[in-house]
Amino acid sequence: MTKVSIITPSLNQGRFIGETLMSVKGQDYPGIEHIVIDGGSTDDTIDILRGYEGGYNLTWVSEPDRGQADAINKGLRIARGEVLAYLDSDDLYLPYTVRTVVDFLDAHKDVDCVYGDIVHIDESGAKLNTVKSIPFHFGILLYGGSLIAEPTFFFRRRVLEEAGYLDASLSYQMDYEFFLRAASHKMKFANIPRVLAHFRFHPDSKTMAAREAFFRDDAMIKNRYREAALPLGERADRFWLGALRKAYRLKAFMIRAATRGQFMPFATRIAKAGIGGGRMWKGRLS
């Protein structure tokens, strides 16, 4: 049986972490280890974690760290699974998620990374909208974004061995940079056209106040993975990057409409759900 390791970074998410633990404990696949790396929570997180000891294959530690990516890396370094994933302490798996991923990887030995559809939920767990996944395309990932929903992402151990761990210097876009780096190392991606996780938006998310830092990380990463910087000066460079972003987002929309029957752009769905006009991000504040 393929062993799967799931890493959960946590900090003061006592309101939600119990649901996250239950979503892992409730998987219909037995070969799972769940590793929670807590950054020293001062709420009831530790009491909740203690309550789950012995209930399933859970390991946890609570100590200061250097942020969300550092916490995930700590977990990855002690993980023993051949298939790896990380799930934030306010997100959820569906009961069939891990078995679906393992069955797919067992049937596609050449695939290194998989991802699937995502349902956005609110603070209470009510559904906001669904985003359907599309086949991997490096240009869409680099310029268009919104291609891989992180809670649905699973990867083989050989991805770490080839591409390395998450960039702990990043506060907001460590997932995005990791996807680009894995693709740059010729790792093969595939999408599973099924909902694999719920992604929660709530008031304690990383919000509009962090917009500038988010975009700074985004621009730095894009520059890192473009084949060459555009040599036209900053204003012209930003213009062409903006044009590329629109072109690849349109391409993603057309693919999603043609292959998955989803005709509303991602930003419009988010705006209709009332989530920060499509510019709200979440994660562990450190």
Contacts in CASP RR format, 6 or more apart in sequence:
PFRMAT RR
TARGET T0000
AUTHOR 0000-0000-0000
METHOD contacts of the structure
MODEL  1
MTKVSIITPSLNQGRFIGETLMSVKGQDYPGIEHIVIDGGSTDDTIDILR
GYEGGYNLTWVSEPDRGQADAINKGLRIARGEVLAYLDSDDLYLPYTVRT
VVDFLDAHKDVDCVYGDIVHIDESGAKLNTVKSIPFHFGILLYGGSLIAE
PTFFFRRRVLEEAGYLDASLSYQMDYEFFLRAASHKMKFANIPRVLAHFR
FHPDSKTMAAREAFFRDDAMIKNRYREAALPLGERADRFWLGALRKAYRL
KAFMIRAATRGQFMPFATRIAKAGIGGGRMWKGRLS
1 30 0 8 1.000
1 31 0 8 1.000
2 31 0 8 1.000
2 81 0 8 1.000
2 82 0 8 1.000
2 83 0 8 1.000
2 102 0 8 1.000
2 105 0 8 1.000
2 106 0 8 1.000
3 31 0 8 1.000
3 32 0 8 1.000
3 33 0 8 1.000
3 80 0 8 1.000
3 81 0 8 1.000
3 82 0 8 1.000
3 83 0 8 1.000
4 29 0 8 1.000
4 31 0 8 1.000
4 32 0 8 1.000
4 33 0 8 1.000
4 81 0 8 1.000
4 82 0 8 1.000
4 83 0 8 1.000
4 84 0 8 1.000
4 85 0 8 1.000
4 98 0 8 1.000
4 101 0 8 1.000
4 102 0 8 1.000
4 154 0 8 1.000
5 32 0 8 1.000
5 33 0 8 1.000
5 35 0 8 1.000
5 75 0 8 1.000
5 76 0 8 1.000
5 79 0 8 1.000
5 80 0 8 1.000
5 81 0 8 1.000
5 83 0 8 1.000
5 84 0 8 1.000
5 85 0 8 1.000
6 24 0 8 1.000
6 32 0 8 1.000
6 33 0 8 1.000
6 34 0 8 1.000
6 35 0 8 1.000
6 84 0 8 1.000
6 85 0 8 1.000
6 86 0 8 1.000
6 87 0 8 1.000
6 98 0 8 1.000
7 35 0 8 1.000
7 36 0 8 1.000
7 37 0 8 1.000
7 71 0 8 1.000
7 72 0 8 1.000
7 75 0 8 1.000
7 76 0 8 1.000
7 79 0 8 1.000
7 84 0 8 1.000
7 85 0 8 1.000
7 86 0 8 1.000
7 87 0 8 1.000
8 17 0 8 1.000
8 20 0 8 1.000
8 24 0 8 1.000
8 34 0 8 1.000
8 35 0 8 1.000
8 36 0 8 1.000
8 37 0 8 1.000
8 86 0 8 1.000
8 87 0 8 1.000
8 88 0 8 1.000
8 89 0 8 1.000
9 37 0 8 1.000
9 38 0 8 1.000
9 39 0 8 1.000
9 67 0 8 1.000
9 68 0 8 1.000
9 71 0 8 1.000
9 72 0 8 1.000
9 86 0 8 1.000
9 88 0 8 1.000
9 89 0 8 1.000
9 284 0 8 1.000
10 17 0 8 1.000
10 36 0 8 1.000
10 37 0 8 1.000
10 38 0 8 1.000
10 39 0 8 1.000
10 41 0 8 1.000
10 45 0 8 1.000
10 71 0 8 1.000
10 89 0 8 1.000
10 284 0 8 1.000
11 38 0 8 1.000
11 39 0 8 1.000
11 40 0 8 1.000
11 41 0 8 1.000
11 45 0 8 1.000
11 89 0 8 1.000
11 284 0 8 1.000
11 285 0 8 1.000
11 286 0 8 1.000
12 41 0 8 1.000
12 42 0 8 1.000
12 43 0 8 1.000
12 45 0 8 1.000
13 20 0 8 1.000
13 41 0 8 1.000
13 43 0 8 1.000
13 45 0 8 1.000
13 89 0 8 1.000
13 90 0 8 1.000
13 284 0 8 1.000
14 41 0 8 1.000
14 43 0 8 1.000
14 44 0 8 1.000
14 45 0 8 1.000
14 48 0 8 1.000
14 89 0 8 1.000
15 90 0 8 1.000
16 89 0 8 1.000
16 90 0 8 1.000
16 200 0 8 1.000
16 202 0 8 1.000
17 36 0 8 1.000
17 45 0 8 1.000
17 48 0 8 1.000
17 49 0 8 1.000
17 89 0 8 1.000
17 90 0 8 1.000
18 48 0 8 1.000
18 52 0 8 1.000
19 90 0 8 1.000
19 92 0 8 1.000
20 87 0 8 1.000
20 88 0 8 1.000
20 89 0 8 1.000
20 90 0 8 1.000
20 91 0 8 1.000
20 92 0 8 1.000
21 34 0 8 1.000
21 36 0 8 1.000
21 48 0 8 1.000
21 49 0 8 1.000
21 52 0 8 1.000
21 58 0 8 1.000
23 87 0 8 1.000
23 92 0 8 1.000
23 93 0 8 1.000
23 94 0 8 1.000
23 95 0 8 1.000
24 32 0 8 1.000
24 34 0 8 1.000
24 56 0 8 1.000
24 87 0 8 1.000
24 93 0 8 1.000
25 34 0 8 1.000
25 52 0 8 1.000
25 55 0 8 1.000
25 56 0 8 1.000
25 58 0 8 1.000
26 56 0 8 1.000
26 95 0 8 1.000
27 93 0 8 1.000
27 95 0 8 1.000
27 96 0 8 1.000
27 97 0 8 1.000
27 98 0 8 1.000
27 99 0 8 1.000
28 95 0 8 1.000
28 96 0 8 1.000
28 98 0 8 1.000
28 99 0 8 1.000
29 98 0 8 1.000
29 99 0 8 1.000
29 102 0 8 1.000
31 57 0 8 1.000
32 56 0 8 1.000
32 57 0 8 1.000
32 98 0 8 1.000
33 57 0 8 1.000
33 59 0 8 1.000
33 79 0 8 1.000
33 80 0 8 1.000
33 81 0 8 1.000
34 56 0 8 1.000
34 57 0 8 1.000
34 58 0 8 1.000
34 59 0 8 1.000
35 58 0 8 1.000
35 59 0 8 1.000
35 60 0 8 1.000
35 75 0 8 1.000
35 78 0 8 1.000
35 79 0 8 1.000
36 49 0 8 1.000
36 58 0 8 1.000
36 59 0 8 1.000
36 60 0 8 1.000
36 61 0 8 1.000
36 89 0 8 1.000
37 60 0 8 1.000
37 61 0 8 1.000
37 65 0 8 1.000
37 71 0 8 1.000
37 72 0 8 1.000
37 74 0 8 1.000
37 75 0 8 1.000
38 45 0 8 1.000
38 46 0 8 1.000
38 49 0 8 1.000
38 60 0 8 1.000
38 61 0 8 1.000
38 62 0 8 1.000
38 63 0 8 1.000
38 71 0 8 1.000
39 62 0 8 1.000
39 63 0 8 1.000
39 64 0 8 1.000
39 65 0 8 1.000
39 67 0 8 1.000
39 71 0 8 1.000
39 286 0 8 1.000
40 62 0 8 1.000
40 63 0 8 1.000
40 64 0 8 1.000
41 62 0 8 1.000
45 62 0 8 1.000
45 89 0 8 1.000
46 62 0 8 1.000
49 58 0 8 1.000
49 60 0 8 1.000
49 62 0 8 1.000
52 58 0 8 1.000
59 78 0 8 1.000
61 74 0 8 1.000
65 71 0 8 1.000
65 74 0 8 1.000
65 286 0 8 1.000
66 168 0 8 1.000
66 286 0 8 1.000
67 168 0 8 1.000
67 171 0 8 1.000
67 284 0 8 1.000
67 286 0 8 1.000
68 171 0 8 1.000
68 174 0 8 1.000
68 283 0 8 1.000
68 284 0 8 1.000
68 286 0 8 1.000
69 166 0 8 1.000
69 167 0 8 1.000
69 168 0 8 1.000
69 169 0 8 1.000
69 170 0 8 1.000
69 171 0 8 1.000
69 174 0 8 1.000
70 168 0 8 1.000
71 284 0 8 1.000
72 86 0 8 1.000
72 166 0 8 1.000
72 174 0 8 1.000
73 165 0 8 1.000
73 166 0 8 1.000
73 168 0 8 1.000
76 84 0 8 1.000
76 86 0 8 1.000
76 160 0 8 1.000
76 165 0 8 1.000
76 166 0 8 1.000
77 165 0 8 1.000
81 157 0 8 1.000
82 156 0 8 1.000
82 157 0 8 1.000
83 101 0 8 1.000
83 102 0 8 1.000
83 105 0 8 1.000
83 154 0 8 1.000
83 155 0 8 1.000
83 156 0 8 1.000
83 157 0 8 1.000
84 154 0 8 1.000
84 155 0 8 1.000
84 156 0 8 1.000
84 157 0 8 1.000
84 159 0 8 1.000
84 160 0 8 1.000
85 101 0 8 1.000
85 153 0 8 1.000
85 154 0 8 1.000
85 155 0 8 1.000
86 150 0 8 1.000
86 153 0 8 1.000
87 93 0 8 1.000
87 151 0 8 1.000
87 197 0 8 1.000
88 150 0 8 1.000
88 151 0 8 1.000
88 282 0 8 1.000
88 283 0 8 1.000
88 284 0 8 1.000
89 284 0 8 1.000
90 200 0 8 1.000
90 202 0 8 1.000
90 282 0 8 1.000
90 283 0 8 1.000
91 151 0 8 1.000
91 197 0 8 1.000
91 198 0 8 1.000
91 199 0 8 1.000
91 200 0 8 1.000
92 121 0 8 1.000
92 151 0 8 1.000
92 197 0 8 1.000
92 198 0 8 1.000
92 200 0 8 1.000
93 151 0 8 1.000
93 196 0 8 1.000
93 197 0 8 1.000
93 198 0 8 1.000
94 195 0 8 1.000
94 196 0 8 1.000
94 197 0 8 1.000
94 198 0 8 1.000
97 152 0 8 1.000
97 196 0 8 1.000
97 197 0 8 1.000
100 192 0 8 1.000
100 194 0 8 1.000
100 196 0 8 1.000
101 114 0 8 1.000
101 154 0 8 1.000
101 192 0 8 1.000
101 196 0 8 1.000
104 111 0 8 1.000
104 114 0 8 1.000
104 190 0 8 1.000
104 192 0 8 1.000
105 111 0 8 1.000
105 114 0 8 1.000
105 154 0 8 1.000
105 156 0 8 1.000
108 190 0 8 1.000
110 188 0 8 1.000
111 188 0 8 1.000
111 189 0 8 1.000
111 190 0 8 1.000
112 155 0 8 1.000
112 156 0 8 1.000
112 158 0 8 1.000
112 159 0 8 1.000
112 182 0 8 1.000
112 187 0 8 1.000
112 188 0 8 1.000
112 189 0 8 1.000
113 153 0 8 1.000
113 154 0 8 1.000
113 155 0 8 1.000
113 156 0 8 1.000
113 159 0 8 1.000
113 179 0 8 1.000
113 182 0 8 1.000
113 187 0 8 1.000
113 188 0 8 1.000
113 189 0 8 1.000
113 190 0 8 1.000
114 153 0 8 1.000
114 154 0 8 1.000
114 155 0 8 1.000
114 189 0 8 1.000
114 190 0 8 1.000
114 191 0 8 1.000
114 192 0 8 1.000
115 133 0 8 1.000
115 148 0 8 1.000
115 149 0 8 1.000
115 152 0 8 1.000
115 153 0 8 1.000
115 154 0 8 1.000
115 189 0 8 1.000
115 191 0 8 1.000
115 192 0 8 1.000
115 196 0 8 1.000
116 133 0 8 1.000
116 149 0 8 1.000
116 152 0 8 1.000
116 191 0 8 1.000
116 192 0 8 1.000
116 193 0 8 1.000
116 194 0 8 1.000
116 195 0 8 1.000
116 196 0 8 1.000
117 130 0 8 1.000
117 131 0 8 1.000
117 132 0 8 1.000
117 133 0 8 1.000
117 149 0 8 1.000
117 152 0 8 1.000
117 192 0 8 1.000
117 193 0 8 1.000
117 194 0 8 1.000
117 195 0 8 1.000
117 196 0 8 1.000
118 130 0 8 1.000
118 131 0 8 1.000
118 133 0 8 1.000
118 149 0 8 1.000
118 151 0 8 1.000
118 152 0 8 1.000
118 195 0 8 1.000
118 196 0 8 1.000
118 197 0 8 1.000
118 198 0 8 1.000
118 199 0 8 1.000
119 127 0 8 1.000
119 128 0 8 1.000
119 129 0 8 1.000
119 130 0 8 1.000
119 195 0 8 1.000
119 197 0 8 1.000
119 198 0 8 1.000
119 199 0 8 1.000
120 127 0 8 1.000
120 128 0 8 1.000
120 129 0 8 1.000
120 130 0 8 1.000
120 131 0 8 1.000
120 198 0 8 1.000
120 199 0 8 1.000
120 200 0 8 1.000
120 201 0 8 1.000
120 270 0 8 1.000
120 273 0 8 1.000
120 275 0 8 1.000
121 127 0 8 1.000
121 128 0 8 1.000
121 198 0 8 1.000
121 199 0 8 1.000
121 200 0 8 1.000
121 201 0 8 1.000
122 128 0 8 1.000
122 200 0 8 1.000
122 201 0 8 1.000
122 202 0 8 1.000
123 200 0 8 1.000
123 201 0 8 1.000
123 202 0 8 1.000
123 203 0 8 1.000
125 198 0 8 1.000
125 200 0 8 1.000
128 201 0 8 1.000
128 273 0 8 1.000
128 275 0 8 1.000
129 269 0 8 1.000
129 270 0 8 1.000
129 272 0 8 1.000
129 273 0 8 1.000
130 195 0 8 1.000
130 262 0 8 1.000
131 146 0 8 1.000
131 149 0 8 1.000
131 262 0 8 1.000
131 266 0 8 1.000
131 269 0 8 1.000
132 193 0 8 1.000
132 256 0 8 1.000
132 260 0 8 1.000
132 261 0 8 1.000
132 262 0 8 1.000
133 147 0 8 1.000
133 148 0 8 1.000
133 149 0 8 1.000
133 152 0 8 1.000
133 191 0 8 1.000
133 192 0 8 1.000
133 193 0 8 1.000
133 260 0 8 1.000
134 140 0 8 1.000
134 147 0 8 1.000
134 191 0 8 1.000
134 252 0 8 1.000
134 255 0 8 1.000
134 256 0 8 1.000
134 259 0 8 1.000
134 260 0 8 1.000
135 190 0 8 1.000
135 191 0 8 1.000
135 255 0 8 1.000
135 259 0 8 1.000
136 147 0 8 1.000
136 148 0 8 1.000
136 183 0 8 1.000
136 189 0 8 1.000
136 190 0 8 1.000
136 191 0 8 1.000
137 147 0 8 1.000
137 251 0 8 1.000
137 252 0 8 1.000
137 255 0 8 1.000
138 183 0 8 1.000
139 248 0 8 1.000
140 147 0 8 1.000
140 248 0 8 1.000
140 249 0 8 1.000
140 251 0 8 1.000
140 252 0 8 1.000
140 255 0 8 1.000
141 147 0 8 1.000
141 148 0 8 1.000
141 179 0 8 1.000
141 180 0 8 1.000
141 183 0 8 1.000
142 180 0 8 1.000
142 222 0 8 1.000
142 225 0 8 1.000
142 226 0 8 1.000
142 248 0 8 1.000
143 222 0 8 1.000
143 241 0 8 1.000
143 244 0 8 1.000
143 245 0 8 1.000
143 247 0 8 1.000
143 248 0 8 1.000
143 249 0 8 1.000
144 244 0 8 1.000
144 245 0 8 1.000
144 248 0 8 1.000
144 249 0 8 1.000
144 252 0 8 1.000
145 176 0 8 1.000
145 248 0 8 1.000
145 249 0 8 1.000
145 252 0 8 1.000
146 249 0 8 1.000
146 252 0 8 1.000
146 266 0 8 1.000
147 179 0 8 1.000
147 252 0 8 1.000
148 175 0 8 1.000
148 179 0 8 1.000
148 189 0 8 1.000
149 197 0 8 1.000
149 199 0 8 1.000
150 175 0 8 1.000
150 199 0 8 1.000
151 196 0 8 1.000
151 197 0 8 1.000
151 198 0 8 1.000
151 199 0 8 1.000
152 192 0 8 1.000
152 196 0 8 1.000
152 197 0 8 1.000
153 175 0 8 1.000
153 179 0 8 1.000
155 182 0 8 1.000
155 187 0 8 1.000
159 182 0 8 1.000
159 185 0 8 1.000
159 187 0 8 1.000
162 182 0 8 1.000
162 185 0 8 1.000
162 187 0 8 1.000
163 178 0 8 1.000
163 181 0 8 1.000
163 182 0 8 1.000
163 184 0 8 1.000
163 185 0 8 1.000
163 187 0 8 1.000
164 181 0 8 1.000
166 174 0 8 1.000
166 175 0 8 1.000
166 177 0 8 1.000
166 178 0 8 1.000
167 174 0 8 1.000
167 177 0 8 1.000
167 178 0 8 1.000
167 181 0 8 1.000
168 174 0 8 1.000
170 177 0 8 1.000
170 217 0 8 1.000
170 221 0 8 1.000
171 213 0 8 1.000
171 217 0 8 1.000
171 286 0 8 1.000
172 206 0 8 1.000
172 210 0 8 1.000
172 213 0 8 1.000
172 214 0 8 1.000
172 217 0 8 1.000
172 218 0 8 1.000
172 281 0 8 1.000
173 214 0 8 1.000
173 217 0 8 1.000
173 218 0 8 1.000
173 221 0 8 1.000
176 218 0 8 1.000
176 221 0 8 1.000
177 221 0 8 1.000
177 224 0 8 1.000
179 189 0 8 1.000
180 221 0 8 1.000
180 224 0 8 1.000
180 225 0 8 1.000
181 225 0 8 1.000
182 189 0 8 1.000
183 189 0 8 1.000
184 225 0 8 1.000
193 260 0 8 1.000
200 282 0 8 1.000
201 275 0 8 1.000
201 280 0 8 1.000
201 282 0 8 1.000
202 282 0 8 1.000
204 282 0 8 1.000
204 285 0 8 1.000
205 280 0 8 1.000
205 281 0 8 1.000
205 282 0 8 1.000
205 283 0 8 1.000
206 214 0 8 1.000
206 280 0 8 1.000
206 281 0 8 1.000
206 282 0 8 1.000
206 283 0 8 1.000
206 285 0 8 1.000
207 276 0 8 1.000
207 280 0 8 1.000
207 281 0 8 1.000
207 282 0 8 1.000
208 276 0 8 1.000
208 279 0 8 1.000
208 280 0 8 1.000
210 281 0 8 1.000
211 279 0 8 1.000
214 281 0 8 1.000
222 241 0 8 1.000
223 229 0 8 1.000
229 237 0 8 1.000
230 236 0 8 1.000
230 237 0 8 1.000
230 240 0 8 1.000
230 241 0 8 1.000
232 240 0 8 1.000
249 265 0 8 1.000
253 265 0 8 1.000
253 266 0 8 1.000
256 262 0 8 1.000
257 263 0 8 1.000
264 272 0 8 1.000
267 277 0 8 1.000
267 278 0 8 1.000
270 276 0 8 1.000
270 277 0 8 1.000
270 278 0 8 1.000
270 280 0 8 1.000
271 277 0 8 1.000
271 278 0 8 1.000
END
